[in-house]
Amino acid sequence: MSGISITLQALYAGERRMERELLAVAERHRADHEVHHVAVDVARWSHDHVERIAATAQHHGLHLPDPAEDPPPDPRAQEPEHAEPGPDLLHDLRLLHLAANENSLNWETLAQTARAARDDELLDLATGCHPQTVRQMLWTNSLIKTLSPQLLGSKAGMPDPDRSWAALPPPVPPGEP
């Protein structure tokens, strides 16, 4: 299997996961209207990316399932029993940000490979989808910056000491994007 096929598969899986996670976050935090509505809107971008990736993959001899054949699960089935709006929202936003970052790296890899191979179809795919993935990252980062002091700086937003925060990725050092 070629590196292009591997990258297309990684993008397909990553954008599918992003769509599902965005819809799950939208459902879990439906009381926060900005989070709910923006998450639903940007999940459509990931859905569109998946469709474009699948179509392009066909031209490269790779069959990826049609997204319509594999609909996202009901996000309510993933809802935690005792959701804490502050810490749970921040946790979800961090995970979304990391997933978007991974997709962004894969888009960049595909774009560089397409340039080197002079493959206009792959380059059009990457340059058409990557900016929306970057906007997903900017949205999550902006919310994390805005909500962290509000949610974690007040007693109401403090995490439950019994909850395992060890599963969270380490924070990004100051000064790094």
Disulfide bonds with the S-S distance in Angstrom:
none
